[in-house]
Amino acid sequence: MGKYLIESALLGQGLPGLTEEELESLWPENPDGEIAWMKAGTLITGGISKFVRFRKETENCARICYQNFETAAEQKRTGFLTASGTMKACEKLQVPFAVSCGIGGLKTQQTIESCHDLLALKESRVSLIAASPKDMFDLEHTLKEAQKEGIYVSGCGDNVCNGYLFLQNPVEIPSDLKIMQDKNRLLLRKIPKKKRIQDDSIFEQALRYAKEAEKRELLFHPSFNQKVDELTEGYSSRVQLEALISNIRWLEENVTI
């Protein structure tokens, strides 16, 4: 099984600028972990070739998180696993690490109950490796609430988090890795500054688009990603995939189970 599972929601719904063939060609060779998703209520894991076949054959997939995982299994649903859903899959298979990229967060004044990913981190012994909370959330509030709830946030050698695809006001976080043997770990490895999207108007346009899509009962995050990808001519898909693969490689090089 390997020492980690990889989120499928980003690969399945969050990279509209990449074809299945491109995903397969860019994927690292022989990673020591597998992608996780659900098919007709059964947890499935596999490599990129198996996953892209599933992505090609599947339309309008559900997003399955930590909190609705059991219900989805009972109802025999098919869907992609979010970061928190991947953490639940890790628990099922006794795998210690989940690998993601952009994760959920909190808007100003929201509490941890508003974020599936943070709730999972509070409850689970599985560690989550990601780039950052996504840009539509209040970064400082998100990280402060996480720490207040006992979730140890580490920058993996970097003491600042400053956003996901766009540059946000920097928030200081612990940088050490001594917490590797503890529970409640959120390990953040930010996308390099030079690779961020520099035009903030793209963020505003995508946010408006996603809010309107949500009113039409479409999913917010895939809609946001779709608009950013369109406005950047596929760049956002490529940089997110690069960040996910970077997290995989970092884990394999730096963590011994």
ZISULMO-V24767 format. One record per pair of residues at least 12 apart in sequence whose ideal C-beta (glycine too) atoms are under 10 Angstrom apart, sorted by the first residue. I is the first residue (numbers start at 1). J is the second residue. If there is no record, write none. Layout:
# ZISULMO-V24767
i->I j->J
i->I j->J
This chain:
# ZISULMO-V24767
i->1 j->32
i->1 j->33
i->1 j->34
i->1 j->45
i->1 j->90
i->1 j->93
i->1 j->94
i->1 j->95
i->2 j->31
i->2 j->32
i->2 j->33
i->2 j->34
i->2 j->45
i->2 j->93
i->2 j->95
i->2 j->97
i->2 j->252
i->2 j->257
i->3 j->32
i->3 j->33
i->3 j->90
i->3 j->95
i->3 j->96
i->3 j->97
i->3 j->251
i->3 j->252
i->3 j->255
i->3 j->256
i->3 j->257
i->4 j->31
i->4 j->32
i->4 j->33
i->4 j->34
i->4 j->36
i->4 j->86
i->4 j->90
i->4 j->95
i->4 j->96
i->4 j->97
i->4 j->98
i->4 j->99
i->4 j->126
i->4 j->127
i->4 j->129
i->4 j->247
i->4 j->248
i->4 j->251
i->4 j->252
i->4 j->255
i->4 j->257
i->5 j->33
i->5 j->34
i->5 j->35
i->5 j->36
i->5 j->37
i->5 j->43
i->5 j->45
i->5 j->81
i->5 j->85
i->5 j->86
i->5 j->87
i->5 j->88
i->5 j->89
i->5 j->90
i->5 j->92
i->5 j->93
i->5 j->95
i->5 j->96
i->5 j->97
i->5 j->98
i->5 j->99
i->5 j->100
i->5 j->126
i->6 j->27
i->6 j->31
i->6 j->33
i->6 j->34
i->6 j->35
i->6 j->36
i->6 j->37
i->6 j->45
i->6 j->47
i->6 j->48
i->6 j->51
i->6 j->81
i->6 j->86
i->6 j->89
i->6 j->97
i->6 j->98
i->6 j->99
i->6 j->100
i->6 j->101
i->6 j->129
i->6 j->244
i->6 j->245
i->6 j->247
i->6 j->248
i->7 j->35
i->7 j->36
i->7 j->37
i->7 j->80
i->7 j->81
i->7 j->82
i->7 j->83
i->7 j->84
i->7 j->85
i->7 j->86
i->7 j->87
i->7 j->89
i->7 j->98
i->7 j->99
i->7 j->100
i->7 j->101
i->7 j->102
i->7 j->103
i->7 j->128
i->7 j->130
i->7 j->244
i->7 j->247
i->8 j->35
i->8 j->36
i->8 j->37
i->8 j->38
i->8 j->44
i->8 j->45
i->8 j->46
i->8 j->51
i->8 j->54
i->8 j->55
i->8 j->61
i->8 j->63
i->8 j->64
i->8 j->79
i->8 j->80
i->8 j->81
i->8 j->82
i->8 j->85
i->8 j->86
i->8 j->89
i->9 j->37
i->9 j->61
i->9 j->62
i->9 j->63
i->9 j->64
i->9 j->65
i->9 j->79
i->9 j->80
i->9 j->81
i->9 j->82
i->9 j->83
i->9 j->84
i->9 j->85
i->9 j->86
i->9 j->100
i->9 j->101
i->9 j->219
i->9 j->221
i->9 j->222
i->10 j->80
i->10 j->81
i->10 j->82
i->10 j->83
i->10 j->100
i->10 j->101
i->10 j->102
i->10 j->103
i->10 j->221
i->10 j->222
i->10 j->225
i->10 j->237
i->10 j->240
i->10 j->241
i->10 j->243
i->10 j->244
i->11 j->23
i->11 j->27
i->11 j->35
i->11 j->37
i->11 j->48
i->11 j->51
i->11 j->52
i->11 j->55
i->11 j->80
i->11 j->101
i->11 j->240
i->11 j->241
i->11 j->244
i->12 j->35
i->12 j->37
i->12 j->51
i->12 j->52
i->12 j->54
i->12 j->55
i->12 j->58
i->12 j->61
i->12 j->63
i->12 j->79
i->12 j->80
i->12 j->81
i->12 j->222
i->13 j->55
i->13 j->60
i->13 j->61
i->13 j->63
i->13 j->79
i->13 j->80
i->13 j->82
i->13 j->219
i->13 j->221
i->13 j->222
i->13 j->223
i->13 j->225
i->13 j->226
i->14 j->80
i->14 j->101
i->14 j->102
i->14 j->221
i->14 j->222
i->14 j->224
i->14 j->225
i->14 j->226
i->14 j->228
i->14 j->229
i->14 j->236
i->14 j->237
i->14 j->240
i->14 j->241
i->14 j->244
i->15 j->55
i->15 j->101
i->15 j->222
i->15 j->225
i->15 j->226
i->15 j->229
i->15 j->234
i->15 j->236
i->15 j->237
i->15 j->238
i->15 j->240
i->15 j->241
i->15 j->244
i->16 j->222
i->16 j->225
i->16 j->226
i->16 j->227
i->16 j->228
i->16 j->229
i->16 j->230
i->16 j->234
i->16 j->236
i->16 j->237
i->17 j->225
i->17 j->226
i->17 j->228
i->17 j->229
i->17 j->230
i->17 j->232
i->17 j->233
i->17 j->234
i->17 j->235
i->17 j->236
i->17 j->237
i->17 j->238
i->17 j->240
i->17 j->241
i->18 j->229
i->18 j->234
i->18 j->237
i->18 j->238
i->18 j->240
i->18 j->241
i->19 j->52
i->19 j->55
i->19 j->56
i->20 j->48
i->20 j->49
i->20 j->51
i->20 j->52
i->20 j->53
i->20 j->54
i->20 j->55
i->20 j->56
i->21 j->52
i->21 j->56
i->22 j->52
i->22 j->234
i->22 j->237
i->22 j->238
i->22 j->241
i->23 j->48
i->23 j->49
i->23 j->51
i->23 j->52
i->23 j->55
i->23 j->237
i->23 j->241
i->24 j->47
i->24 j->48
i->24 j->49
i->24 j->51
i->24 j->52
i->24 j->53
i->25 j->48
i->26 j->48
i->26 j->238
i->26 j->241
i->26 j->242
i->26 j->245
i->27 j->47
i->27 j->48
i->27 j->49
i->27 j->51
i->27 j->52
i->27 j->241
i->27 j->244
i->27 j->245
i->27 j->248
i->28 j->48
i->28 j->245
i->28 j->246
i->28 j->248
i->28 j->249
i->28 j->252
i->29 j->48
i->30 j->47
i->31 j->47
i->31 j->48
i->31 j->99
i->31 j->245
i->31 j->248
i->31 j->249
i->31 j->251
i->31 j->252
i->32 j->248
i->32 j->251
i->32 j->252
i->32 j->257
i->33 j->45
i->33 j->47
i->33 j->95
i->33 j->97
i->33 j->98
i->33 j->99
i->33 j->248
i->33 j->251
i->33 j->252
i->34 j->46
i->34 j->47
i->34 j->48
i->34 j->50
i->34 j->51
i->34 j->89
i->34 j->93
i->34 j->95
i->35 j->47
i->35 j->48
i->35 j->50
i->35 j->51
i->35 j->52
i->35 j->54
i->35 j->55
i->35 j->80
i->35 j->81
i->35 j->86
i->35 j->99
i->36 j->51
i->36 j->64
i->36 j->80
i->36 j->81
i->36 j->85
i->36 j->86
i->36 j->87
i->36 j->88
i->36 j->89
i->36 j->90
i->36 j->92
i->36 j->93
i->36 j->95
i->36 j->98
i->37 j->50
i->37 j->51
i->37 j->54
i->37 j->55
i->37 j->58
i->37 j->61
i->37 j->64
i->37 j->78
i->37 j->79
i->37 j->80
i->37 j->81
i->37 j->85
i->37 j->86
i->37 j->89
i->38 j->61
i->38 j->62
i->38 j->64
i->38 j->69
i->38 j->72
i->38 j->73
i->38 j->76
i->38 j->77
i->38 j->78
i->38 j->79
i->38 j->80
i->38 j->81
i->38 j->85
i->38 j->89
i->39 j->54
i->39 j->57
i->39 j->58
i->39 j->61
i->39 j->76
i->39 j->77
i->39 j->78
i->39 j->79
i->40 j->73
i->40 j->75
i->40 j->76
i->40 j->77
i->40 j->78
i->41 j->71
i->41 j->72
i->41 j->73
i->41 j->74
i->41 j->75
i->41 j->76
i->41 j->77
i->41 j->78
i->41 j->79
i->42 j->73
i->42 j->76
i->42 j->78
i->43 j->64
i->43 j->69
i->43 j->72
i->43 j->73
i->43 j->81
i->43 j->85
i->43 j->88
i->43 j->89
i->43 j->92
i->43 j->93
i->44 j->78
i->44 j->81
i->44 j->89
i->45 j->81
i->45 j->89
i->45 j->93
i->45 j->95
i->51 j->80
i->54 j->78
i->54 j->80
i->55 j->80
i->57 j->78
i->58 j->78
i->58 j->79
i->58 j->80
i->59 j->78
i->60 j->78
i->60 j->79
i->60 j->219
i->61 j->77
i->61 j->78
i->61 j->79
i->61 j->80
i->61 j->219
i->61 j->222
i->62 j->75
i->62 j->77
i->62 j->78
i->62 j->79
i->62 j->80
i->62 j->81
i->62 j->85
i->62 j->219
i->63 j->79
i->63 j->80
i->63 j->81
i->63 j->82
i->63 j->85
i->63 j->116
i->63 j->219
i->63 j->221
i->63 j->222
i->64 j->77
i->64 j->78
i->64 j->79
i->64 j->80
i->64 j->81
i->64 j->82
i->64 j->84
i->64 j->85
i->64 j->86
i->64 j->88
i->64 j->89
i->65 j->79
i->65 j->81
i->65 j->82
i->65 j->83
i->65 j->84
i->65 j->85
i->65 j->86
i->65 j->87
i->65 j->88
i->65 j->104
i->65 j->115
i->65 j->116
i->65 j->117
i->65 j->119
i->65 j->120
i->66 j->81
i->66 j->82
i->66 j->83
i->66 j->84
i->66 j->85
i->66 j->86
i->66 j->87
i->66 j->88
i->66 j->89
i->66 j->91
i->66 j->98
i->66 j->116
i->66 j->117
i->66 j->119
i->66 j->120
i->66 j->121
i->66 j->123
i->66 j->124
i->66 j->126
i->67 j->84
i->67 j->85
i->67 j->88
i->67 j->116
i->67 j->119
i->67 j->120
i->67 j->123
i->68 j->82
i->68 j->84
i->68 j->85
i->68 j->88
i->68 j->116
i->69 j->81
i->69 j->82
i->69 j->84
i->69 j->85
i->69 j->86
i->69 j->87
i->69 j->88
i->69 j->89
i->69 j->91
i->69 j->92
i->69 j->120
i->70 j->88
i->70 j->92
i->72 j->85
i->72 j->88
i->73 j->88
i->73 j->92
i->80 j->222
i->81 j->98
i->81 j->100
i->82 j->98
i->82 j->100
i->82 j->103
i->82 j->104
i->82 j->116
i->82 j->117
i->82 j->120
i->82 j->221
i->83 j->98
i->83 j->99
i->83 j->100
i->83 j->101
i->83 j->102
i->83 j->103
i->83 j->104
i->83 j->116
i->83 j->117
i->83 j->120
i->83 j->121
i->83 j->128
i->83 j->129
i->83 j->130
i->83 j->186
i->84 j->98
i->84 j->100
i->84 j->103
i->84 j->104
i->84 j->115
i->84 j->116
i->84 j->117
i->84 j->118
i->84 j->119
i->84 j->120
i->84 j->121
i->84 j->123
i->84 j->124
i->84 j->126
i->84 j->128
i->85 j->98
i->85 j->116
i->85 j->117
i->85 j->120
i->86 j->98
i->86 j->99
i->86 j->100
i->86 j->117
i->86 j->120
i->86 j->126
i->86 j->128
i->87 j->100
i->87 j->116
i->87 j->117
i->87 j->120
i->87 j->121
i->87 j->123
i->87 j->124
i->87 j->125
i->87 j->126
i->87 j->127
i->87 j->128
i->88 j->120
i->88 j->123
i->88 j->124
i->88 j->126
i->89 j->126
i->90 j->120
i->90 j->124
i->90 j->125
i->90 j->126
i->90 j->127
i->90 j->128
i->91 j->120
i->91 j->123
i->91 j->124
i->91 j->125
i->91 j->126
i->94 j->126
i->95 j->126
i->95 j->257
i->96 j->125
i->96 j->126
i->96 j->127
i->96 j->180
i->96 j->185
i->96 j->255
i->96 j->257
i->97 j->126
i->97 j->127
i->97 j->128
i->97 j->129
i->97 j->185
i->97 j->187
i->97 j->247
i->97 j->251
i->97 j->255
i->97 j->257
i->98 j->117
i->98 j->120
i->98 j->121
i->98 j->124
i->98 j->126
i->98 j->127
i->98 j->128
i->98 j->129
i->98 j->130
i->99 j->127
i->99 j->128
i->99 j->129
i->99 j->130
i->99 j->187
i->99 j->244
i->99 j->245
i->99 j->247
i->99 j->248
i->99 j->250
i->99 j->251
i->100 j->117
i->100 j->128
i->100 j->129
i->100 j->130
i->100 j->131
i->100 j->243
i->100 j->244
i->100 j->247
i->101 j->129
i->101 j->130
i->101 j->131
i->101 j->132
i->101 j->134
i->101 j->164
i->101 j->165
i->101 j->189
i->101 j->191
i->101 j->239
i->101 j->240
i->101 j->241
i->101 j->242
i->101 j->243
i->101 j->244
i->101 j->245
i->101 j->246
i->101 j->247
i->102 j->117
i->102 j->130
i->102 j->131
i->102 j->132
i->102 j->133
i->102 j->134
i->102 j->135
i->102 j->136
i->102 j->137
i->102 j->163
i->102 j->164
i->102 j->165
i->102 j->191
i->102 j->221
i->102 j->225
i->102 j->240
i->102 j->243
i->102 j->244
i->103 j->115
i->103 j->116
i->103 j->117
i->103 j->118
i->103 j->120
i->103 j->121
i->103 j->128
i->103 j->129
i->103 j->130
i->103 j->131
i->103 j->132
i->103 j->133
i->103 j->134
i->103 j->137
i->103 j->142
i->103 j->164
i->103 j->186
i->103 j->188
i->104 j->116
i->104 j->117
i->104 j->118
i->104 j->119
i->104 j->120
i->104 j->130
i->104 j->133
i->104 j->134
i->104 j->136
i->104 j->137
i->104 j->142
i->104 j->221
i->105 j->117
i->105 j->118
i->105 j->132
i->105 j->133
i->105 j->134
i->105 j->135
i->105 j->136
i->105 j->137
i->105 j->138
i->105 j->139
i->105 j->141
i->105 j->142
i->105 j->143
i->105 j->145
i->105 j->146
i->105 j->164
i->106 j->118
i->106 j->133
i->106 j->137
i->106 j->138
i->106 j->139
i->106 j->140
i->106 j->141
i->106 j->142
i->106 j->143
i->106 j->144
i->106 j->145
i->106 j->146
i->107 j->136
i->107 j->137
i->107 j->138
i->107 j->141
i->107 j->142
i->108 j->137
i->108 j->138
i->108 j->140
i->108 j->141
i->108 j->142
i->109 j->138
i->109 j->141
i->110 j->137
i->110 j->138
i->110 j->141
i->110 j->142
i->110 j->145
i->111 j->141
i->111 j->145
i->111 j->148
i->111 j->149
i->112 j->142
i->112 j->145
i->112 j->146
i->112 j->148
i->112 j->149
i->112 j->151
i->114 j->137
i->114 j->145
i->115 j->133
i->115 j->137
i->115 j->142
i->115 j->145
i->115 j->146
i->117 j->130
i->117 j->133
i->117 j->134
i->117 j->142
i->117 j->146
i->117 j->151
i->117 j->186
i->118 j->133
i->118 j->142
i->118 j->143
i->118 j->145
i->118 j->146
i->118 j->149
i->118 j->151
i->118 j->186
i->119 j->149
i->119 j->151
i->120 j->151
i->121 j->146
i->121 j->149
i->121 j->150
i->121 j->151
i->121 j->152
i->121 j->153
i->121 j->183
i->121 j->184
i->121 j->185
i->121 j->186
i->122 j->146
i->122 j->149
i->122 j->150
i->122 j->151
i->122 j->183
i->122 j->184
i->123 j->183
i->123 j->184
i->124 j->183
i->124 j->184
i->124 j->185
i->125 j->182
i->125 j->183
i->125 j->184
i->125 j->185
i->126 j->183
i->126 j->184
i->126 j->185
i->127 j->152
i->127 j->154
i->127 j->179
i->127 j->180
i->127 j->182
i->127 j->183
i->127 j->184
i->127 j->185
i->127 j->186
i->127 j->187
i->127 j->251
i->127 j->255
i->128 j->151
i->128 j->184
i->128 j->185
i->128 j->186
i->128 j->187
i->128 j->188
i->129 j->154
i->129 j->156
i->129 j->185
i->129 j->186
i->129 j->187
i->129 j->188
i->129 j->189
i->129 j->244
i->129 j->247
i->129 j->248
i->129 j->250
i->129 j->251
i->129 j->255
i->130 j->164
i->130 j->186
i->130 j->187
i->130 j->188
i->130 j->189
i->130 j->190
i->130 j->243
i->130 j->244
i->130 j->247
i->131 j->161
i->131 j->163
i->131 j->164
i->131 j->165
i->131 j->188
i->131 j->189
i->131 j->190
i->131 j->191
i->131 j->239
i->131 j->240
i->131 j->243
i->131 j->244
i->131 j->246
i->131 j->247
i->132 j->161
i->132 j->162
i->132 j->163
i->132 j->164
i->132 j->165
i->132 j->168
i->132 j->171
i->132 j->188
i->132 j->189
i->132 j->190
i->132 j->191
i->132 j->243
i->133 j->146
i->133 j->161
i->133 j->163
i->133 j->164
i->133 j->168
i->133 j->171
i->133 j->186
i->133 j->188
i->134 j->163
i->134 j->164
i->134 j->165
i->134 j->166
i->134 j->221
i->134 j->224
i->134 j->225
i->135 j->163
i->135 j->164
i->135 j->165
i->135 j->166
i->135 j->167
i->135 j->168
i->135 j->196
i->135 j->197
i->135 j->200
i->135 j->203
i->135 j->206
i->135 j->207
i->135 j->224
i->135 j->228
i->136 j->164
i->136 j->166
i->136 j->203
i->136 j->206
i->136 j->207
i->136 j->210
i->136 j->211
i->136 j->220
i->136 j->221
i->136 j->224
i->137 j->163
i->137 j->164
i->137 j->168
i->138 j->168
i->139 j->161
i->139 j->162
i->139 j->163
i->139 j->164
i->139 j->168
i->139 j->169
i->139 j->170
i->139 j->171
i->140 j->161
i->140 j->168
i->140 j->169
i->140 j->170
i->140 j->171
i->140 j->172
i->141 j->171
i->142 j->161
i->142 j->171
i->143 j->161
i->143 j->171
i->143 j->172
i->143 j->173
i->143 j->186
i->143 j->188
i->144 j->171
i->146 j->173
i->146 j->184
i->146 j->186
i->147 j->173
i->147 j->174
i->147 j->184
i->147 j->186
i->149 j->184
i->150 j->183
i->150 j->184
i->151 j->183
i->151 j->184
i->151 j->185
i->151 j->186
i->152 j->173
i->152 j->174
i->152 j->176
i->152 j->178
i->152 j->179
i->152 j->182
i->152 j->183
i->152 j->184
i->152 j->185
i->152 j->186
i->152 j->187
i->153 j->171
i->153 j->173
i->153 j->174
i->153 j->179
i->153 j->184
i->153 j->185
i->153 j->186
i->153 j->187
i->153 j->188
i->154 j->173
i->154 j->174
i->154 j->175
i->154 j->176
i->154 j->177
i->154 j->178
i->154 j->179
i->154 j->180
i->154 j->185
i->154 j->186
i->154 j->187
i->154 j->188
i->154 j->189
i->155 j->171
i->155 j->172
i->155 j->173
i->155 j->174
i->155 j->175
i->155 j->176
i->155 j->177
i->155 j->187
i->155 j->188
i->155 j->189
i->155 j->190
i->156 j->173
i->156 j->174
i->156 j->175
i->156 j->176
i->156 j->177
i->156 j->187
i->156 j->188
i->156 j->189
i->156 j->190
i->156 j->247
i->156 j->250
i->156 j->251
i->156 j->254
i->157 j->175
i->157 j->176
i->157 j->177
i->157 j->189
i->157 j->250
i->157 j->254
i->158 j->173
i->158 j->175
i->158 j->188
i->158 j->189
i->158 j->190
i->159 j->171
i->159 j->172
i->159 j->173
i->159 j->174
i->159 j->175
i->159 j->176
i->160 j->172
i->160 j->173
i->160 j->175
i->160 j->188
i->160 j->190
i->161 j->173
i->161 j->188
i->161 j->189
i->161 j->190
i->162 j->190
i->162 j->191
i->162 j->193
i->162 j->196
i->163 j->190
i->163 j->191
i->163 j->193
i->163 j->196
i->163 j->197
i->163 j->203
i->164 j->190
i->164 j->191
i->164 j->196
i->164 j->197
i->164 j->240
i->164 j->243
i->165 j->191
i->165 j->195
i->165 j->196
i->165 j->197
i->165 j->202
i->165 j->203
i->165 j->206
i->165 j->224
i->165 j->225
i->165 j->228
i->165 j->232
i->165 j->235
i->165 j->236
i->165 j->239
i->165 j->240
i->165 j->243
i->166 j->191
i->166 j->196
i->166 j->197
i->166 j->198
i->166 j->199
i->166 j->200
i->166 j->202
i->166 j->203
i->166 j->206
i->166 j->228
i->166 j->236
i->167 j->191
i->167 j->193
i->167 j->196
i->167 j->197
i->167 j->198
i->167 j->200
i->168 j->196
i->168 j->203
i->170 j->190
i->173 j->186
i->173 j->188
i->177 j->254
i->177 j->255
i->180 j->254
i->180 j->255
i->180 j->256
i->187 j->247
i->187 j->250
i->187 j->251
i->187 j->254
i->187 j->255
i->188 j->247
i->189 j->243
i->189 j->246
i->189 j->247
i->189 j->250
i->189 j->251
i->190 j->243
i->191 j->239
i->191 j->240
i->191 j->242
i->191 j->243
i->191 j->246
i->192 j->239
i->192 j->242
i->192 j->243
i->192 j->246
i->195 j->235
i->195 j->238
i->195 j->239
i->195 j->242
i->195 j->243
i->196 j->239
i->197 j->228
i->197 j->231
i->197 j->232
i->197 j->235
i->197 j->236
i->197 j->239
i->199 j->231
i->199 j->232
i->201 j->231
i->202 j->227
i->202 j->228
i->202 j->230
i->202 j->231
i->202 j->232
i->202 j->235
i->202 j->236
i->203 j->224
i->203 j->227
i->203 j->228
i->203 j->231
i->205 j->227
i->205 j->228
i->205 j->230
i->205 j->231
i->206 j->223
i->206 j->224
i->206 j->225
i->206 j->226
i->206 j->227
i->206 j->228
i->206 j->229
i->206 j->230
i->206 j->231
i->206 j->232
i->206 j->236
i->207 j->220
i->207 j->223
i->207 j->224
i->207 j->227
i->207 j->228
i->208 j->224
i->208 j->227
i->209 j->223
i->209 j->224
i->209 j->226
i->209 j->227
i->209 j->228
i->209 j->230
i->209 j->231
i->210 j->222
i->210 j->223
i->210 j->224
i->210 j->225
i->210 j->226
i->210 j->227
i->210 j->228
i->211 j->223
i->211 j->224
i->212 j->227
i->213 j->226
i->213 j->227
i->224 j->236
i->225 j->237
i->225 j->240
i->228 j->240
